[in-house]
Amino acid sequence: MQKVFIDTSCYLALFIGSDIKHSIVAKTFKKYIQGRYQFFTSYYVLNELYTRLVYDFGKIELKKVVAQINKVVKNNELKMLDVDEVLFNKSAETMTKFAEHKLSFVDASIYNLVKDYKLDEVFTLDSDFKKVGLKTSF
């Protein structure tokens, strides 16, 4: 079974129908669903997602997405990965290691989660993950 980590950029494109990348992201996500891929994300990614939603789209959109995320987590269709103190410190080291690529701290934590959990790819529109050697969906 393929294991995919979902990043903030794809969540936004998936949930926001007017997003310019919505159709390609939705098409790829549908392929993953049909292929019975296993999905992962982190609380850090949801932090980014929820913040962007409330800032850019408001309370109604935020409530809708939070409800959808809670539903798929409850149904075990999305596995939540947490960043503990060890992974936090490891992510700080990763940021330093890849400083020339200007990874955000969240992206550095994703890098470590993908490596530690042996995930197959990152479902993202962010090209920085390729620069640090991770397989991405696009």
Secondary structure, DSSP 8 states (H G I E B T S, - for coil): --EEEE-HHHHHHHH-TTSTTHHHHHHHHHHHHHTT-EEEEEHHHHHHHHHHHHHHT-HHHHHHHHHHHHHHHHTTSEEEE---HHHHHHHHHHHHHTGGGT--HHHHHHHHHHHHTT-SEEE-S-THHHHTT--B--
